[in-house]
Amino acid sequence: MKKMIFILAYALVVVSVFAYTKTTENEKLAIALSNQYANQMAEASEKLDELNSAVKQTLLFNNSEESKKAREDIWRLSSDIKSSVASLPLDTSVSTSWINYLGRIGNYAKEADRLSNPDEYHKVMTQASKNLGAMQDEWMVATAGIFDRRYSLDEWTHRLDASNPNIAWSNMGTSVKQYTEADFPLTASESDAMKKKELKNIDDAKVTQAEAVDRFKTLFPQVSNDVIGVETSKPGSPYPFYHIRFSDGESIGYIDITEKGGHVLSYLSERPFGKTALPFEDIKRNAEEFLKAAGYKDVVYEESRENNTSWHFVFVREEPFYGAKVFSDVIHLKLAKDTGDIIGLNAAEYIRKEKLHRQSIKKMDWKEFFHKDVQVVENELAYVENDRLEQRLAHYLKVTRDENGHIGTYNVIVDTETSEVIKTEKLD
C-alpha cells in the first residue's frame, strides 16, 4: 500500500512539474509572440512616416526623373509596410483596406513614368500625402501604449479586435477604404479584371441542381453512377456554383459546376492506377475529344508534361479573327496513363473569358529590332496581359542566342501596335 501511495505521489509530482514546465513554455511563447507583434507594429509606424516623407519628396520636382529615387522608396516602403500589416492579427476588414491602399500607392509611384500628364501625379500624390498624414494620426491613436508593455495573446486579441469600442481599428479600416476609392479609383482595365475574376460578364441562364447533376453524368458517365452529395457554394463566393461529390467503385472525387450556364469549373477523381500505359497520342486524342464533347471547341493544344501515373495538358483558347492564342483563357486537363480517362480538370480561367479588342499590326524588322546575334525561331500572334492589366495583341516570339558556346532560349512578347516589349522570359 505504501509502495502504491509512493508511486501515485511521484506521478503527481511528475505531472505537476510537466504542467508547470508547459505553462512556463507557453508563457514564454506568448511573450515572444507579443513582442514580435509589437516590433512589427513599431516598424510599420516608423516606415509609415518614411513613406509620407518619400511622397512629399516626389512633389518637389516637375520632372519625374528627378523624383525617381523617391518614387522607388515609395514602392519599397509600401511593400515593407504591407508585410508588417499582413503579419499582425488585425481584423480582416482593417488589414485588407490597409494592404489595398498601400499596394495602390506603391503601384502608382512605380508607373508614374507612363502618365501622359505629369500634373496628374502631383494632383493625386498631394491628396495621398494628406490622407497618409491622417492615416498616421489614426494609427498612432489605435496603437498608443501598445509597444512598451508585454501583453498576453488574449490581450493582443482584445486590443486588435475591430469591434472593441475602446480601439479605433474599425473606423480606421473604413477611413482607409474611402481614401483608396477617392485617391486611386479602379481603372477601366482593373474594373474589367475584377468583373472577369468574379464571372460578372457571364449572362448565361441559370441551371438547376438537377441539371448540373445531369451535365456531370453526360460528361463523366464512367464515374457518375453514385452521387453522394450536392452542395451550393457558400454565401459571398465570387460566383455561385454546385459542388457535387461522387463515389464510384474505386473512384472518389468531386466536380464544381457554375450556376450560370452550367460550366465545369473543376473536376478531380482519385483512384488506384494500373501499371500499363497507353501511347501519348491516344491519350492526347482522348483529351481533345472530351473537350469537343464538353463544348470547348475553340481551344488548341499548347503543352503537356507527365509524371509516373498521368499526363497534364494545357489547352488555350484561340481567337478567330487573328488566329491568336489567348494565354489568359486556358484549360488544364489531367489524364490517367493506364486508361486515358480524365482524372482532373480546371477550366476556371477559360470560363472567365477575356474581352478582346482589334488592334493594328505594325510591320516589324526583327533583324533591326534584335541584336545581330539573335535568331527568331518561332513567331505567332497571341493576346497577353501587360502590367496595366490590358489584353494586348502581341508577337509571341521564341528567340535564341549563342551565350559563350551555350544556346540561350527566350520568349519575347512584343506589342503589335506599339512595339512595347511586354515580357522577356528565359526558357530552360
C-alpha positions in Angstrom: 0.0 0.0 0.0 2.9 2.3 0.9 4.5 1.5 -2.4 1.3 2.4 -4.3 1.0 5.7 -2.4 4.6 6.5 -3.2 4.1 5.7 -6.9 0.9 7.9 -7.0 2.7 10.7 -5.2 5.7 10.5 -7.5 3.4 10.5 -10.6 1.6 13.6 -9.2 4.9 15.4 -8.8 6.0 14.5 -12.3 2.7 15.7 -13.8 2.8 18.9 -11.8 6.4 19.6 -12.9 5.4 18.8 -16.5 2.3 21.1 -16.3 4.4 23.9 -14.7 7.1 23.5 -17.4 4.5 23.6 -20.2 2.8 26.6 -18.7 6.1 28.4 -18.4 7.0 27.5 -22.0 3.6 28.7 -23.2 4.0 32.0 -21.3 7.4 32.5 -22.8 6.0 31.7 -26.3 3.2 34.2 -25.7 5.6 36.9 -24.6 7.9 36.2 -27.6 4.9 36.4 -29.9 3.5 39.6 -28.4 7.0 41.1 -28.6 7.1 40.1 -32.3 3.7 41.8 -32.8 5.0 44.9 -31.0 8.1 45.0 -33.2 6.1 44.7 -36.4 3.7 47.4 -35.3 6.6 49.7 -34.3 8.3 49.0 -37.7 5.0 49.8 -39.6 4.7 53.1 -37.6 8.3 54.1 -38.4 8.0 53.3 -42.1 4.6 54.9 -42.5 6.4 58.2 -41.5 9.2 57.5 -44.0 6.6 56.7 -46.7 4.8 60.0 -46.2 8.2 61.8 -46.4 9.1 60.0 -49.7 5.7 61.0 -51.2 6.4 64.7 -50.3 9.9 64.5 -51.8 8.5 63.4 -55.2 6.3 66.5 -55.2 9.3 68.8 -55.2 10.1 68.3 -58.9 8.3 68.9 -62.2 10.4 66.2 -64.0 9.6 62.7 -62.9 13.2 61.7 -63.5 14.3 63.9 -60.6 11.8 62.2 -58.3 12.7 58.7 -59.5 14.7 57.7 -56.3 11.9 58.9 -54.0 9.3 57.0 -56.1 11.4 53.9 -55.7 11.4 54.5 -52.0 7.6 54.7 -52.1 7.4 51.3 -53.8 9.8 49.7 -51.3 8.3 51.2 -48.2 4.7 50.5 -49.2 5.7 46.8 -49.7 7.5 46.7 -46.4 4.5 48.2 -44.5 2.2 45.8 -46.3 4.3 42.9 -45.0 4.2 44.2 -41.4 0.4 44.8 -41.5 -0.2 41.3 -43.0 1.8 39.7 -40.2 -0.4 41.3 -37.5 -3.5 39.6 -36.1 -5.7 42.5 -37.3 -9.3 42.3 -38.2 -9.5 41.2 -41.8 -11.5 44.2 -42.9 -8.8 46.5 -41.5 -5.8 44.7 -42.8 -7.4 44.3 -46.3 -8.1 48.1 -46.5 -4.6 49.0 -45.5 -2.9 46.5 -47.8 -5.0 47.6 -50.7 -4.2 51.3 -50.2 -0.5 50.7 -49.7 -0.4 48.5 -52.8 -2.1 51.1 -54.9 0.1 54.0 -53.8 3.2 51.9 -54.5 2.0 50.8 -57.9 1.0 54.4 -58.8 4.5 55.6 -57.9 6.1 52.8 -59.9 4.1 53.5 -63.0 4.4 57.3 -62.9 6.6 57.5 -66.0 3.7 56.2 -68.0 1.4 59.1 -67.2 0.6 61.3 -70.2 0.0 64.3 -68.0 2.8 64.9 -65.3 0.4 67.2 -63.4 -1.8 64.3 -62.7 0.9 62.7 -60.5 1.1 65.9 -58.4 -2.6 66.1 -58.1 -3.1 62.5 -56.9 0.0 62.3 -54.6 -0.8 65.7 -53.0 -4.1 64.3 -51.8 -2.4 60.9 -51.0 0.1 62.7 -48.8 -2.7 64.5 -46.9 -4.5 61.2 -46.4 -1.3 59.5 -45.3 -0.9 62.1 -42.6 -4.5 61.3 -41.4 -3.7 57.6 -41.6 -0.6 58.2 -39.4 -2.6 60.0 -36.8 -5.3 57.2 -36.7 -2.6 54.6 -36.5 -0.9 56.3 -33.6 -4.2 56.6 -31.7 -5.0 53.0 -32.2 -1.5 51.8 -31.2 -1.0 54.2 -28.3 0.8 52.4 -25.5 0.9 49.1 -27.3 4.6 48.9 -27.8 6.0 49.3 -24.3 4.3 46.5 -22.4 4.2 42.8 -22.7 0.7 41.7 -23.4 -0.7 38.1 -23.3 -2.1 36.7 -26.5 -5.6 37.3 -25.1 -4.8 40.9 -24.6 -3.4 41.3 -28.1 -6.5 39.7 -29.5 -8.7 42.1 -27.4 -6.7 45.2 -28.5 -6.7 44.3 -32.2 -10.4 43.5 -32.3 -12.1 45.8 -34.7 -15.4 45.5 -32.7 -13.7 46.8 -29.5 -15.2 50.2 -28.9 -12.1 51.4 -27.0 -9.8 50.9 -30.0 -10.4 52.7 -33.3 -9.5 49.9 -35.7 -12.9 49.5 -37.3 -13.2 53.2 -38.1 -9.7 53.3 -39.3 -10.4 50.5 -41.8 -13.4 52.4 -43.1 -11.4 55.6 -43.5 -8.6 53.9 -45.4 -11.1 52.2 -47.7 -12.6 55.7 -48.5 -9.1 57.1 -49.2 -8.4 54.2 -51.6 -11.7 54.8 -53.6 -11.0 58.6 -53.7 -7.3 58.7 -54.4 -6.9 55.6 -56.6 -10.2 54.6 -58.2 -10.2 51.4 -60.3 -9.1 52.0 -63.9 -11.2 50.5 -66.7 -8.8 47.7 -67.1 -8.7 46.9 -63.3 -12.5 47.1 -63.2 -12.7 44.6 -66.2 -10.3 42.3 -64.5 -12.3 42.3 -61.3 -15.5 41.6 -63.2 -13.8 38.8 -65.0 -12.5 37.3 -61.8 -16.0 37.3 -60.3 -17.6 36.0 -63.6 -19.8 39.1 -63.7 -19.7 39.0 -67.5 -21.4 35.7 -67.7 -25.1 36.3 -68.6 -26.0 32.6 -69.4 -29.2 31.3 -68.0 -29.1 29.6 -64.6 -29.2 25.8 -64.3 -30.9 23.9 -61.6 -29.2 21.5 -59.2 -30.7 18.6 -61.1 -29.5 20.0 -64.5 -26.0 20.3 -63.0 -26.0 16.7 -62.0 -27.3 15.6 -65.5 -24.4 17.5 -67.0 -22.0 15.7 -64.8 -23.4 12.4 -65.8 -23.2 13.3 -69.5 -19.6 14.4 -69.4 -18.3 11.7 -67.0 -20.6 8.6 -67.4 -17.8 6.3 -66.1 -17.9 7.7 -62.6 -21.2 9.5 -62.1 -23.4 6.5 -61.1 -23.2 7.2 -57.4 -23.6 10.9 -56.5 -23.2 11.1 -52.7 -23.8 14.8 -52.2 -24.6 18.1 -53.8 -23.9 21.4 -52.1 -24.2 25.0 -53.2 -21.3 27.4 -52.8 -21.0 29.4 -49.6 -22.6 32.9 -49.5 -20.2 35.6 -50.5 -18.4 33.4 -53.1 -17.3 35.3 -56.2 -19.7 33.3 -58.2 -22.3 30.6 -57.3 -21.7 27.0 -58.2 -22.8 23.5 -57.4 -20.3 21.2 -55.6 -21.0 17.6 -56.5 -19.3 14.7 -54.7 -19.2 11.2 -56.1 -18.0 7.7 -55.3 -18.0 5.0 -57.9 -16.2 1.7 -57.5 -12.6 2.7 -56.6 -13.0 6.3 -57.7 -14.0 9.1 -55.4 -13.9 12.8 -56.3 -15.9 16.0 -56.9 -17.0 18.4 -59.7 -17.8 22.1 -59.4 -20.4 23.4 -62.0 -21.3 27.1 -62.3 -24.9 28.0 -61.6 -24.9 30.4 -64.6 -24.6 28.3 -67.7 -23.6 25.0 -66.1 -19.9 25.4 -66.9 -17.4 22.9 -65.4 -15.1 24.9 -63.2 -13.1 22.0 -61.9 -13.1 18.2 -61.6 -11.0 15.8 -59.6 -11.1 12.0 -59.4 -8.9 9.9 -57.1 -8.3 6.1 -57.7 -5.6 3.5 -57.8 -3.5 3.4 -61.1 -2.6 0.3 -63.2 0.9 -0.4 -64.4 0.1 -0.3 -68.1 0.4 3.0 -70.1 -1.4 4.0 -73.3 0.6 5.8 -76.1 0.8 9.5 -75.7 -1.1 10.2 -78.9 -4.0 8.1 -77.8 -4.2 10.0 -74.5 -3.9 13.4 -76.3 -6.7 12.3 -78.7 -8.9 11.4 -75.7 -8.3 14.9 -74.2 -9.3 16.6 -77.5 -12.4 14.5 -77.9 -13.5 15.2 -74.4 -13.1 19.0 -74.9 -15.2 18.9 -78.0 -17.9 16.9 -76.2 -17.9 19.3 -73.3 -18.4 22.3 -75.7 -14.8 23.6 -75.5 -14.4 23.8 -79.3 -12.3 26.9 -79.6 -9.2 25.7 -77.9 -5.8 24.4 -79.2 -3.2 22.2 -77.7 -0.3 24.2 -76.1 1.8 21.9 -74.0 2.0 18.8 -71.8 4.0 17.2 -69.1 3.9 13.9 -67.4 4.5 12.1 -64.1 4.6 8.3 -63.4 0.7 8.0 -63.4 -0.7 10.7 -65.6 -0.3 13.4 -68.4 -1.1 17.0 -67.7 -2.3 19.0 -70.8 -2.7 22.7 -71.3 -5.2 23.9 -74.0 -5.5 27.6 -74.9 -8.4 29.5 -76.4 -7.8 30.6 -80.0 -9.3 34.0 -81.0 -10.8 33.6 -84.5 -10.0 36.9 -86.2 -6.2 36.8 -85.9 -5.9 33.2 -85.0 -4.2 34.4 -81.9 -3.8 32.3 -78.7 -5.4 33.9 -75.6 -3.0 32.9 -72.8 -5.3 34.1 -70.1 -8.0 31.7 -71.2 -6.7 28.2 -70.6 -8.0 24.8 -69.7 -5.9 22.3 -67.7 -6.6 18.6 -68.1 -5.1 15.6 -66.3 -5.5 12.1 -67.9 -4.6 8.8 -66.4 -1.8 6.9 -68.3 -3.4 3.5 -67.8 -6.9 4.1 -69.2 -6.7 7.6 -70.8 -9.6 8.8 -68.6 -10.0 12.3 -67.4 -8.9 12.5 -63.7 -8.6 16.2 -63.4 -9.8 19.4 -65.0 -9.6 23.1 -64.3 -11.5 25.5 -66.6 -12.0 28.5 -64.4 -9.6 30.7 -66.4 -11.3 29.7 -69.7 -14.8 30.4 -68.3 -13.6 33.9 -67.3 -13.3 34.8 -71.0 -11.3 38.0 -71.7 -12.8 40.8 -73.6 -10.6 41.3 -76.6 -10.2 44.3 -78.9 -9.0 44.6 -82.5 -5.5 46.1 -82.9 -3.3 47.2 -85.7 -0.2 45.1 -86.5 2.9 47.2 -87.2 5.3 45.7 -89.7 8.5 44.7 -87.8 12.0 44.2 -89.0 13.3 41.7 -86.4 16.9 42.0 -87.7 16.8 45.6 -86.7 14.8 45.1 -83.5 17.2 42.5 -82.1 20.9 42.4 -82.0 22.6 40.7 -84.9 23.5 37.5 -82.9 19.8 36.9 -82.0 17.8 34.4 -84.1 14.0 34.4 -84.2 13.0 30.7 -84.4 9.2 31.0 -83.7 6.7 33.8 -84.2 3.0 33.6 -83.5 0.2 36.0 -82.5 -1.2 35.9 -79.0 -3.2 38.0 -76.6 -1.2 38.7 -73.5 -1.9 40.8 -70.4 0.5 43.7 -69.9 1.4 45.2 -66.5 -1.6 47.6 -66.8 -3.9 44.6 -66.9 -4.8 45.2 -70.6 -5.2 42.4 -73.0 -2.8 43.3 -75.9 -2.3 41.5 -79.3 1.4 40.7 -79.4 4.1 38.9 -81.3 4.9 35.8 -79.2 8.5 35.1 -80.2 11.0 32.4 -79.4 14.5 33.6 -79.9 17.9 32.1 -79.4 21.4 33.5 -78.8 24.8 31.9 -78.6 26.0 32.6 -75.0 29.6 31.5 -74.8 29.0 28.2 -76.5 25.6 27.6 -75.0 22.4 28.4 -76.8 20.2 30.6 -74.7 16.5 30.5 -75.5 14.0 33.2 -74.6 10.3 34.1 -75.1 10.0 37.7 -76.1 6.5 39.2 -76.2 6.2 42.4 -78.3 3.0 44.6 -78.7 1.9 44.5 -82.4 0.8 48.2 -82.3 3.3 50.0 -80.0 6.3 47.6 -80.3 6.5 47.7 -76.5 8.2 44.6 -75.0 5.6 43.2 -72.7 7.7 40.4 -71.3 11.0 38.7 -71.8 11.4 35.2 -70.2 14.4 32.9 -70.1 13.5 29.3 -71.0 15.2 26.2 -69.6 
